[in-house]
C-alpha cells in the first residue's frame, strides 16, 4: 500500500472526494483524517495502474 499526506489547509475533504470521482478512483483510494490533513491510501499492485485509464 502507498500513502500520501495532503494538507487540510490546501484541500478539503469534499474536494478530494470529487477529484477522486472525476479521475475514476472513487472506491479504489481511501481518505482518512490525519492531524491537520488527510492521508490518502492507494492499493498496492496493478489494480490501479495508469495503463488501465
PDB file of N, H, CA, C and O in Angstrom:
ATOM      1  N   UNK A   1       0.837  -1.165   0.000  1.00  0.00           N
ATOM      2  CA  UNK A   1       0.000   0.000   0.000  1.00  0.00           C
ATOM      3  C   UNK A   1       0.893   1.243   0.000  1.00  0.00           C
ATOM      4  O   UNK A   1       1.928   1.269   0.667  1.00  0.00           O
ATOM      5  N   UNK A   2       0.495   2.257  -0.738  1.00  0.00           N
ATOM      6  H   UNK A   2      -0.345   2.236  -1.280  1.00  0.00           H
ATOM      7  CA  UNK A   2       1.229   3.520  -0.767  1.00  0.00           C
ATOM      8  C   UNK A   2       0.392   4.580  -0.070  1.00  0.00           C
ATOM      9  O   UNK A   2      -0.827   4.609  -0.238  1.00  0.00           O
ATOM     10  N   UNK A   3       1.017   5.447   0.705  1.00  0.00           N
ATOM     11  H   UNK A   3       2.008   5.424   0.842  1.00  0.00           H
ATOM     12  CA  UNK A   3       0.326   6.519   1.416  1.00  0.00           C
ATOM     13  C   UNK A   3       0.793   7.878   0.928  1.00  0.00           C
ATOM     14  O   UNK A   3       1.955   8.055   0.564  1.00  0.00           O
ATOM     15  N   UNK A   4      -0.125   8.837   0.925  1.00  0.00           N
ATOM     16  H   UNK A   4      -1.069   8.693   1.220  1.00  0.00           H
ATOM     17  CA  UNK A   4       0.168  10.210   0.534  1.00  0.00           C
ATOM     18  C   UNK A   4      -0.520  11.113   1.533  1.00  0.00           C
ATOM     19  O   UNK A   4      -1.700  10.920   1.827  1.00  0.00           O
ATOM     20  N   UNK A   5       0.197  12.101   2.063  1.00  0.00           N
ATOM     21  H   UNK A   5       1.156  12.257   1.824  1.00  0.00           H
ATOM     22  CA  UNK A   5      -0.385  13.030   3.031  1.00  0.00           C
ATOM     23  C   UNK A   5      -0.681  14.351   2.338  1.00  0.00           C
ATOM     24  O   UNK A   5       0.196  14.917   1.685  1.00  0.00           O
ATOM     25  N   UNK A   6      -1.921  14.854   2.473  1.00  0.00           N
ATOM     26  H   UNK A   6      -2.634  14.395   3.004  1.00  0.00           H
ATOM     27  CA  UNK A   6      -2.322  16.145   1.914  1.00  0.00           C
ATOM     28  C   UNK A   6      -2.725  17.075   3.042  1.00  0.00           C
ATOM     29  O   UNK A   6      -3.415  16.659   3.973  1.00  0.00           O
ATOM     30  N   UNK A   7      -2.304  18.324   2.972  1.00  0.00           N
ATOM     31  H   UNK A   7      -1.743  18.662   2.216  1.00  0.00           H
ATOM     32  CA  UNK A   7      -2.627  19.310   3.989  1.00  0.00           C
ATOM     33  C   UNK A   7      -4.078  19.756   3.882  1.00  0.00           C
ATOM     34  O   UNK A   7      -4.563  20.059   2.793  1.00  0.00           O
ATOM     35  N   UNK A   8      -4.771  19.795   5.025  1.00  0.00           N
ATOM     36  H   UNK A   8      -4.376  19.548   5.910  1.00  0.00           H
ATOM     37  CA  UNK A   8      -6.156  20.272   5.042  1.00  0.00           C
ATOM     38  C   UNK A   8      -6.219  21.770   4.795  1.00  0.00           C
ATOM     39  O   UNK A   8      -7.284  22.291   4.463  1.00  0.00           O
ATOM     40  N   UNK A   9      -5.105  22.475   4.950  1.00  0.00           N
ATOM     41  H   UNK A   9      -4.240  22.052   5.220  1.00  0.00           H
ATOM     42  CA  UNK A   9      -5.074  23.915   4.678  1.00  0.00           C
ATOM     43  C   UNK A   9      -5.205  24.190   3.177  1.00  0.00           C
ATOM     44  O   UNK A   9      -5.630  25.275   2.781  1.00  0.00           O
ATOM     45  N   UNK A  10      -4.843  23.213   2.346  1.00  0.00           N
ATOM     46  H   UNK A  10      -4.497  22.332   2.668  1.00  0.00           H
ATOM     47  CA  UNK A  10      -4.891  23.392   0.898  1.00  0.00           C
ATOM     48  C   UNK A  10      -6.068  22.674   0.253  1.00  0.00           C
ATOM     49  O   UNK A  10      -6.540  23.108  -0.798  1.00  0.00           O
ATOM     50  N   UNK A  11      -6.552  21.597   0.845  1.00  0.00           N
ATOM     51  H   UNK A  11      -6.168  21.245   1.698  1.00  0.00           H
ATOM     52  CA  UNK A  11      -7.614  20.783   0.250  1.00  0.00           C
ATOM     53  C   UNK A  11      -8.651  20.434   1.304  1.00  0.00           C
ATOM     54  O   UNK A  11      -8.300  20.132   2.445  1.00  0.00           O
ATOM     55  N   UNK A  12      -9.931  20.474   0.932  1.00  0.00           N
ATOM     56  H   UNK A  12     -10.216  20.719   0.005  1.00  0.00           H
ATOM     57  CA  UNK A  12     -10.935  19.996   1.873  1.00  0.00           C
ATOM     58  C   UNK A  12     -11.393  18.598   1.452  1.00  0.00           C
ATOM     59  O   UNK A  12     -11.177  18.177   0.315  1.00  0.00           O
ATOM     60  N   UNK A  13     -12.011  17.906   2.364  1.00  0.00           N
ATOM     61  H   UNK A  13     -12.186  18.248   3.287  1.00  0.00           H
ATOM     62  CA  UNK A  13     -12.382  16.505   2.165  1.00  0.00           C
ATOM     63  C   UNK A  13     -13.295  16.317   0.953  1.00  0.00           C
ATOM     64  O   UNK A  13     -13.086  15.398   0.160  1.00  0.00           O
ATOM     65  N   UNK A  14     -14.294  17.170   0.802  1.00  0.00           N
ATOM     66  H   UNK A  14     -14.463  17.917   1.445  1.00  0.00           H
ATOM     67  CA  UNK A  14     -15.250  17.018  -0.297  1.00  0.00           C
ATOM     68  C   UNK A  14     -14.599  17.255  -1.657  1.00  0.00           C
ATOM     69  O   UNK A  14     -14.973  16.619  -2.643  1.00  0.00           O
ATOM     70  N   UNK A  15     -13.635  18.157  -1.717  1.00  0.00           N
ATOM     71  H   UNK A  15     -13.331  18.674  -0.916  1.00  0.00           H
ATOM     72  CA  UNK A  15     -12.898  18.381  -2.962  1.00  0.00           C
ATOM     73  C   UNK A  15     -12.086  17.150  -3.325  1.00  0.00           C
ATOM     74  O   UNK A  15     -12.046  16.753  -4.489  1.00  0.00           O
ATOM     75  N   UNK A  16     -11.439  16.543  -2.337  1.00  0.00           N
ATOM     76  H   UNK A  16     -11.471  16.865  -1.391  1.00  0.00           H
ATOM     77  CA  UNK A  16     -10.665  15.326  -2.591  1.00  0.00           C
ATOM     78  C   UNK A  16     -11.556  14.206  -3.115  1.00  0.00           C
ATOM     79  O   UNK A  16     -11.173  13.491  -4.042  1.00  0.00           O
ATOM     80  N   UNK A  17     -12.739  14.047  -2.531  1.00  0.00           N
ATOM     81  H   UNK A  17     -13.050  14.627  -1.779  1.00  0.00           H
ATOM     82  CA  UNK A  17     -13.658  13.015  -2.997  1.00  0.00           C
ATOM     83  C   UNK A  17     -14.109  13.281  -4.429  1.00  0.00           C
ATOM     84  O   UNK A  17     -14.190  12.351  -5.231  1.00  0.00           O
ATOM     85  N   UNK A  18     -14.402  14.531  -4.759  1.00  0.00           N
ATOM     86  H   UNK A  18     -14.336  15.286  -4.107  1.00  0.00           H
ATOM     87  CA  UNK A  18     -14.849  14.880  -6.101  1.00  0.00           C
ATOM     88  C   UNK A  18     -13.749  14.636  -7.130  1.00  0.00           C
ATOM     89  O   UNK A  18     -14.021  14.111  -8.210  1.00  0.00           O
ATOM     90  N   UNK A  19     -12.519  15.010  -6.811  1.00  0.00           N
ATOM     91  H   UNK A  19     -12.298  15.436  -5.934  1.00  0.00           H
ATOM     92  CA  UNK A  19     -11.391  14.786  -7.721  1.00  0.00           C
ATOM     93  C   UNK A  19     -11.182  13.282  -7.933  1.00  0.00           C
ATOM     94  O   UNK A  19     -10.942  12.845  -9.058  1.00  0.00           O
ATOM     95  N   UNK A  20     -11.271  12.494  -6.863  1.00  0.00           N
ATOM     96  H   UNK A  20     -11.466  12.849  -5.949  1.00  0.00           H
ATOM     97  CA  UNK A  20     -11.129  11.044  -6.982  1.00  0.00           C
ATOM     98  C   UNK A  20     -12.225  10.478  -7.879  1.00  0.00           C
ATOM     99  O   UNK A  20     -11.963   9.599  -8.700  1.00  0.00           O
ATOM    100  N   UNK A  21     -13.445  10.974  -7.728  1.00  0.00           N
ATOM    101  H   UNK A  21     -13.657  11.689  -7.061  1.00  0.00           H
ATOM    102  CA  UNK A  21     -14.557  10.512  -8.556  1.00  0.00           C
ATOM    103  C   UNK A  21     -14.322  10.868 -10.025  1.00  0.00           C
ATOM    104  O   UNK A  21     -14.537  10.033 -10.904  1.00  0.00           O
ATOM    105  N   UNK A  22     -13.887  12.086 -10.295  1.00  0.00           N
ATOM    106  H   UNK A  22     -13.712  12.764  -9.580  1.00  0.00           H
ATOM    107  CA  UNK A  22     -13.638  12.519 -11.671  1.00  0.00           C
ATOM    108  C   UNK A  22     -12.499  11.730 -12.309  1.00  0.00           C
ATOM    109  O   UNK A  22     -12.487  11.523 -13.523  1.00  0.00           O
ATOM    110  N   UNK A  23     -11.549  11.293 -11.498  1.00  0.00           N
ATOM    111  H   UNK A  23     -11.559  11.460 -10.512  1.00  0.00           H
ATOM    112  CA  UNK A  23     -10.405  10.526 -12.007  1.00  0.00           C
ATOM    113  C   UNK A  23     -10.712   9.028 -12.116  1.00  0.00           C
ATOM    114  O   UNK A  23      -9.863   8.249 -12.549  1.00  0.00           O
ATOM    115  N   UNK A  24     -11.919   8.628 -11.724  1.00  0.00           N
ATOM    116  H   UNK A  24     -12.609   9.261 -11.372  1.00  0.00           H
ATOM    117  CA  UNK A  24     -12.269   7.217 -11.780  1.00  0.00           C
ATOM    118  C   UNK A  24     -11.687   6.401 -10.644  1.00  0.00           C
ATOM    119  O   UNK A  24     -11.566   5.182 -10.758  1.00  0.00           O
ATOM    120  N   UNK A  25     -11.324   7.055  -9.549  1.00  0.00           N
ATOM    121  H   UNK A  25     -11.423   8.045  -9.456  1.00  0.00           H
ATOM    122  CA  UNK A  25     -10.685   6.358  -8.430  1.00  0.00           C
ATOM    123  C   UNK A  25     -11.588   6.232  -7.205  1.00  0.00           C
ATOM    124  O   UNK A  25     -11.150   5.730  -6.170  1.00  0.00           O
ATOM    125  N   UNK A  26     -12.837   6.675  -7.305  1.00  0.00           N
ATOM    126  H   UNK A  26     -13.193   7.082  -8.146  1.00  0.00           H
ATOM    127  CA  UNK A  26     -13.760   6.579  -6.170  1.00  0.00           C
ATOM    128  C   UNK A  26     -13.931   5.110  -5.802  1.00  0.00           C
ATOM    129  O   UNK A  26     -14.198   4.280  -6.670  1.00  0.00           O
ATOM    130  N   UNK A  27     -13.781   4.790  -4.539  1.00  0.00           N
ATOM    131  H   UNK A  27     -13.563   5.465  -3.834  1.00  0.00           H
ATOM    132  CA  UNK A  27     -13.896   3.420  -4.079  1.00  0.00           C
ATOM    133  C   UNK A  27     -12.605   2.623  -4.182  1.00  0.00           C
ATOM    134  O   UNK A  27     -12.506   1.526  -3.632  1.00  0.00           O
ATOM    135  N   UNK A  28     -11.617   3.165  -4.884  1.00  0.00           N
ATOM    136  H   UNK A  28     -11.697   4.056  -5.331  1.00  0.00           H
ATOM    137  CA  UNK A  28     -10.328   2.484  -5.016  1.00  0.00           C
ATOM    138  C   UNK A  28      -9.335   3.059  -4.014  1.00  0.00           C
ATOM    139  O   UNK A  28      -8.628   2.317  -3.332  1.00  0.00           O
ATOM    140  N   UNK A  29      -9.288   4.385  -3.930  1.00  0.00           N
ATOM    141  H   UNK A  29      -9.862   4.988  -4.485  1.00  0.00           H
ATOM    142  CA  UNK A  29      -8.405   5.023  -2.959  1.00  0.00           C
ATOM    143  C   UNK A  29      -9.226   5.430  -1.743  1.00  0.00           C
ATOM    144  O   UNK A  29     -10.442   5.598  -1.836  1.00  0.00           O
ATOM    145  N   UNK A  30      -8.568   5.586  -0.617  1.00  0.00           N
ATOM    146  H   UNK A  30      -7.580   5.450  -0.541  1.00  0.00           H
ATOM    147  CA  UNK A  30      -9.256   5.969   0.611  1.00  0.00           C
ATOM    148  C   UNK A  30      -8.666   7.224   1.209  1.00  0.00           C
ATOM    149  O   UNK A  30      -7.460   7.452   1.118  1.00  0.00           O
ATOM    150  N   UNK A  31      -9.516   8.049   1.827  1.00  0.00           N
ATOM    151  H   UNK A  31     -10.496   7.863   1.901  1.00  0.00           H
ATOM    152  CA  UNK A  31      -9.090   9.269   2.505  1.00  0.00           C
ATOM    153  C   UNK A  31      -9.368   9.118   3.985  1.00  0.00           C
ATOM    154  O   UNK A  31     -10.458   8.702   4.378  1.00  0.00           O
ATOM    155  N   UNK A  32      -8.381   9.457   4.813  1.00  0.00           N
ATOM    156  H   UNK A  32      -7.496   9.794   4.493  1.00  0.00           H
ATOM    157  CA  UNK A  32      -8.506   9.318   6.256  1.00  0.00           C
ATOM    158  C   UNK A  32      -7.963  10.585   6.908  1.00  0.00           C
ATOM    159  O   UNK A  32      -6.890  11.064   6.542  1.00  0.00           O
ATOM    160  N   UNK A  33      -8.708  11.130   7.882  1.00  0.00           N
ATOM    161  H   UNK A  33      -9.579  10.741   8.180  1.00  0.00           H
ATOM    162  CA  UNK A  33      -8.217  12.306   8.596  1.00  0.00           C
ATOM    163  C   UNK A  33      -6.957  11.938   9.363  1.00  0.00           C
ATOM    164  O   UNK A  33      -6.878  10.883   9.991  1.00  0.00           O
ATOM    165  N   UNK A  34      -5.964  12.836   9.299  1.00  0.00           N
ATOM    166  H   UNK A  34      -6.028  13.694   8.788  1.00  0.00           H
ATOM    167  CA  UNK A  34      -4.685  12.600   9.969  1.00  0.00           C
ATOM    168  C   UNK A  34      -4.126  13.935  10.435  1.00  0.00           C
ATOM    169  O   UNK A  34      -3.504  14.660   9.658  1.00  0.00           O
ATOM    170  N   UNK A  35      -4.343  14.252  11.677  1.00  0.00           N
ATOM    171  H   UNK A  35      -4.848  13.663  12.308  1.00  0.00           H
ATOM    172  CA  UNK A  35      -3.833  15.516  12.206  1.00  0.00           C
ATOM    173  C   UNK A  35      -4.462  16.698  11.504  1.00  0.00           C
ATOM    174  O   UNK A  35      -5.681  16.862  11.525  1.00  0.00           O
ATOM    175  N   UNK A  36      -3.636  17.523  10.881  1.00  0.00           N
ATOM    176  H   UNK A  36      -2.645  17.390  10.864  1.00  0.00           H
ATOM    177  CA  UNK A  36      -4.111  18.709  10.178  1.00  0.00           C
ATOM    178  C   UNK A  36      -4.281  18.457   8.686  1.00  0.00           C
ATOM    179  O   UNK A  36      -4.211  19.393   7.889  1.00  0.00           O
ATOM    180  N   UNK A  37      -4.500  17.224   8.305  1.00  0.00           N
ATOM    181  H   UNK A  37      -4.557  16.464   8.952  1.00  0.00           H
ATOM    182  CA  UNK A  37      -4.635  16.924   6.886  1.00  0.00           C
ATOM    183  C   UNK A  37      -5.320  15.594   6.662  1.00  0.00           C
ATOM    184  O   UNK A  37      -6.058  15.102   7.516  1.00  0.00           O
ATOM    185  N   UNK A  38      -5.064  15.025   5.506  1.00  0.00           N
ATOM    186  H   UNK A  38      -4.464  15.425   4.812  1.00  0.00           H
ATOM    187  CA  UNK A  38      -5.676  13.760   5.120  1.00  0.00           C
ATOM    188  C   UNK A  38      -4.609  12.802   4.626  1.00  0.00           C
ATOM    189  O   UNK A  38      -3.671  13.197   3.933  1.00  0.00           O
ATOM    190  N   UNK A  39      -4.762  11.561   4.985  1.00  0.00           N
ATOM    191  H   UNK A  39      -5.524  11.241   5.548  1.00  0.00           H
ATOM    192  CA  UNK A  39      -3.891  10.508   4.498  1.00  0.00           C
ATOM    193  C   UNK A  39      -4.650   9.798   3.385  1.00  0.00           C
ATOM    194  O   UNK A  39      -5.763   9.315   3.595  1.00  0.00           O
ATOM    195  N   UNK A  40      -4.047   9.736   2.206  1.00  0.00           N
ATOM    196  H   UNK A  40      -3.143  10.129   2.036  1.00  0.00           H
ATOM    197  CA  UNK A  40      -4.660   9.081   1.056  1.00  0.00           C
ATOM    198  C   UNK A  40      -3.975   7.732   0.889  1.00  0.00           C
ATOM    199  O   UNK A  40      -2.748   7.668   0.809  1.00  0.00           O
ATOM    200  N   UNK A  41      -4.745   6.665   0.836  1.00  0.00           N
ATOM    201  H   UNK A  41      -5.741   6.717   0.901  1.00  0.00           H
ATOM    202  CA  UNK A  41      -4.173   5.336   0.671  1.00  0.00           C
ATOM    203  C   UNK A  41      -4.532   4.776  -0.704  1.00  0.00           C
ATOM    204  O   UNK A  41      -5.667   4.893  -1.165  1.00  0.00           O
ATOM    205  N   UNK A  42      -3.552   4.176  -1.334  1.00  0.00           N
ATOM    206  H   UNK A  42      -2.629   4.081  -0.959  1.00  0.00           H
ATOM    207  CA  UNK A  42      -3.696   3.563  -2.644  1.00  0.00           C
ATOM    208  C   UNK A  42      -3.436   2.071  -2.512  1.00  0.00           C
ATOM    209  O   UNK A  42      -2.543   1.671  -1.765  1.00  0.00           O
ATOM    210  N   UNK A  43      -4.190   1.240  -3.217  1.00  0.00           N
ATOM    211  H   UNK A  43      -4.915   1.565  -3.824  1.00  0.00           H
ATOM    212  CA  UNK A  43      -3.898  -0.192  -3.165  1.00  0.00           C
ATOM    213  C   UNK A  43      -2.582  -0.501  -3.841  1.00  0.00           C
ATOM    214  O   UNK A  43      -2.182   0.192  -4.776  1.00  0.00           O
ATOM    215  N   UNK A  44      -1.910  -1.528  -3.379  1.00  0.00           N
ATOM    216  H   UNK A  44      -2.235  -2.091  -2.619  1.00  0.00           H
ATOM    217  CA  UNK A  44      -0.638  -1.929  -3.999  1.00  0.00           C
ATOM    218  C   UNK A  44      -0.940  -2.952  -5.074  1.00  0.00           C
ATOM    219  O   UNK A  44      -1.815  -3.802  -4.906  1.00  0.00           O
ATOM    220  N   UNK A  45      -0.227  -2.872  -6.162  1.00  0.00           N
ATOM    221  H   UNK A  45       0.484  -2.182  -6.298  1.00  0.00           H
ATOM    222  CA  UNK A  45      -0.414  -3.827  -7.241  1.00  0.00           C
ATOM    223  C   UNK A  45      -0.923  -3.150  -8.499  1.00  0.00           C
ATOM    224  O   UNK A  45      -0.988  -1.923  -8.572  1.00  0.00           O
ATOM    225  N   UNK A  46      -1.284  -3.953  -9.484  1.00  0.00           N
ATOM    226  H   UNK A  46      -1.232  -4.950  -9.424  1.00  0.00           H
ATOM    227  CA  UNK A  46      -1.678  -3.447 -10.795  1.00  0.00           C
ATOM    228  C   UNK A  46      -3.114  -3.013 -10.911  1.00  0.00           C
ATOM    229  O   UNK A  46      -3.521  -2.567 -11.984  1.00  0.00           O
ATOM    230  N   UNK A  47      -3.918  -3.122  -9.846  1.00  0.00           N
ATOM    231  H   UNK A  47      -3.587  -3.484  -8.975  1.00  0.00           H
ATOM    232  CA  UNK A  47      -5.333  -2.800  -9.932  1.00  0.00           C
ATOM    233  C   UNK A  47      -5.574  -1.353 -10.325  1.00  0.00           C
ATOM    234  O   UNK A  47      -6.601  -1.050 -10.932  1.00  0.00           O
ATOM    235  N   UNK A  48      -4.666  -0.459  -9.999  1.00  0.00           N
ATOM    236  H   UNK A  48      -3.832  -0.705  -9.506  1.00  0.00           H
ATOM    237  CA  UNK A  48      -4.864   0.966 -10.216  1.00  0.00           C
ATOM    238  C   UNK A  48      -3.728   1.536 -11.075  1.00  0.00           C
ATOM    239  O   UNK A  48      -3.187   2.595 -10.759  1.00  0.00           O
ATOM    240  N   UNK A  49      -3.375   0.854 -12.132  1.00  0.00           N
ATOM    241  H   UNK A  49      -3.815  -0.007 -12.389  1.00  0.00           H
ATOM    242  CA  UNK A  49      -2.248   1.309 -12.941  1.00  0.00           C
ATOM    243  C   UNK A  49      -2.692   2.307 -13.996  1.00  0.00           C
ATOM    244  O   UNK A  49      -3.854   2.310 -14.403  1.00  0.00           O
ATOM    245  N   UNK A  50      -1.788   3.140 -14.431  1.00  0.00           N
ATOM    246  H   UNK A  50      -0.844   3.137 -14.100  1.00  0.00           H
ATOM    247  CA  UNK A  50      -2.080   4.123 -15.449  1.00  0.00           C
ATOM    248  C   UNK A  50      -2.468   3.511 -16.778  1.00  0.00           C
ATOM    249  O   UNK A  50      -3.154   4.159 -17.568  1.00  0.00           O
ATOM    250  N   UNK A  51      -2.052   2.280 -17.053  1.00  0.00           N
ATOM    251  H   UNK A  51      -1.494   1.753 -16.411  1.00  0.00           H
ATOM    252  CA  UNK A  51      -2.392   1.642 -18.319  1.00  0.00           C
ATOM    253  C   UNK A  51      -3.858   1.268 -18.410  1.00  0.00           C
ATOM    254  O   UNK A  51      -4.359   0.967 -19.494  1.00  0.00           O
ATOM    255  N   UNK A  52      -4.563   1.285 -17.259  1.00  0.00           N
ATOM    256  H   UNK A  52      -4.156   1.529 -16.379  1.00  0.00           H
ATOM    257  CA  UNK A  52      -5.990   0.965 -17.256  1.00  0.00           C
ATOM    258  C   UNK A  52      -6.839   2.163 -17.632  1.00  0.00           C
ATOM    259  O   UNK A  52      -8.041   2.013 -17.851  1.00  0.00           O
ATOM    260  N   UNK A  53      -6.267   3.318 -17.713  1.00  0.00           N
ATOM    261  H   UNK A  53      -5.291   3.440 -17.535  1.00  0.00           H
ATOM    262  CA  UNK A  53      -7.032   4.552 -17.948  1.00  0.00           C
ATOM    263  C   UNK A  53      -6.977   4.953 -19.382  1.00  0.00           C
ATOM    264  O   UNK A  53      -7.563   5.966 -19.763  1.00  0.00           O
TER     265      UNK A  53
END
